[in-house]
């Protein structure tokens, strides 16, 4: 009887320790990967340097993250001006840097290099 009680106490302590470690690790992971938890519909007037798309994964919401010299801004991807800006920025990314002919390698045709921002 006493052995059973000691075993149950040990098990309870182990569960508490495991829970504390798990929640601490989860909080650290959240801090390492900041994201948009809400978006704005307001237009940006600053020049946009880069952008990235953020899918919904709670607590993160679906967003377009625009990078400017002042920082990063979360915007609603359903806004017409956001859609147009993303379309234009993608077109700029895909423009050739020189006036030479495009490479014919199937590898470079499939490779797309893009930047990423955080928020």
N, C-alpha and C positions, 0 to 999 in steps of 0.2 A: 504494500500500500504506500509506504513512504517512498519507495523507489519510483513508483508511478507518478507521485506528486512532484518529485524532483525532476523527472523527465519532462513533465508538462511545463514546469517553470522554465527549464532550459530551452524547450521548444518555443515558448512564448518570447523569451529574450532573443532568440535567434531570429524570429519573425520580425520583431521590432527593429533589430539591427539591420536586417535585409531591407526593410521598408525605408529606413532612414537613408541608407546608401542609394537605393533606387531613386528616391525623390530628389536627393542632392544631385545625382548624375543627370537626371531629367532636367533640372533647373539649369545646370551648366550647359547642356546642349541647346536649350532655348536661347541662352545668352550668346552662344557662338554663332547662331544663325538668325540674326534679326530679320524681321519681315514686316510687311504692311498688314496691320490689323484693321485698318479702315482706309478708305480712299476719298479723294476730293474730286469735285467736278470742275474746279476753277482752272482756267487756262494758265499756262506758264508763259511768262513774258521773257524770261532769261533764255539765252541760247542753250539748246539741249546738246550735250556732248555725246550721250549714249543712252541706251535704254535696255531694259530686260523685262520679260514677261514673268509674272509670278502666278502659278496656279493656286487654286484654293486648297489649303491643307490646314484646317483649323489649328491654332487661332489665326493663321494667315488667311487673308482674303484674296480673291482673284484681283490682280492689279497689273498696271503697267508702271514700272519704276523708271522715272526719267532722272538722269544724272546731269546736273548743271554745275557751274563753278561754285555756287552757293550751297550745294548739297544734293540730296536725293529726295524725290517727291513721288508719292503714291497717287496715282490717278485712276479713275474709273475707266476700264477698257471698253465700256459700252458707249462712251461719249464719242460723237462723230469727229470732233477735233482730235481726239486721242487716236482714233483709228487712222485718220489722215496723216497725222504726224508719224506714226509707226510705219505706215506704208512708205512715206517719203524717206525716212531714215533707213529702212531696209533697201530701198532703191539706191541710196547713196553708198551703202555698204557693198552692194553688188556691182557698182561701177568699176570698170578697169582703171588702174592707177596710171597707165600709159596708153598711148594710142596704138600699141602693137596688137597683133592678132591674138585672140584668146587661145590659151593652150588647148591642145587636143587630147591630153591625157584624161582618161576616164576617172582617175583618182582626183585630180584637181577639179574636175567638173562636179564631183560629189562632195567636195570638201568646202565647208563654209566656216570661216573664222569670224566669231563675233565676240564683242565685249560683254562684260557683266558688271552690274552694280549691286550694291546692297541697300537695304532699308529695313 
